[in-house]
């Protein structure tokens, strides 16, 4: 099944150890569920997840990949500033306690 163009997003996850993980998805709710269940990236499986914020939405697959790469090049302080820039919106998912 072909994926719809411009339906990709870039997300940033704050892990339980307060590190950040950046990824892309065309189904962010399902991807978040996979991270929470420990069935996604090895990085988040080993650290646990606390919260996910969508940084960019409505992108093509290639644009999302480029944005992910750019964010992964940021240092921790820059990622913290980016995290803080995403205010309380419907673009935030939290791990249930």
C-alpha positions, 0 to 999 in steps of 0.5 A: 500500500502506497503511503500518502505524500506529505503525511510524515512527521518528525518527533522528539521523545524525552526518555526516562533518563532525560535523554532525547530520541528523534525519529520520523513516522507517518503514523505517530500515534502507532509509533508512540504506542510501539515506543511505550511497549518497548517494540520500537527503537533500541535506544528507547527500549533500553531507556524507557520513554516519558513524552513525545512531541511532534516537531514537524508535520505534513512532510514528505518522507525525504523532507522528514528524513532530512529534518530528522538528520538535522535535529540529530546533529544538535547538542543536548542544550539545543535539543532542550531548547527545541523541546521547550519550544513545542508548547502544550498542544495536541502534538504531545503524547505522554506515557501513562503512569 
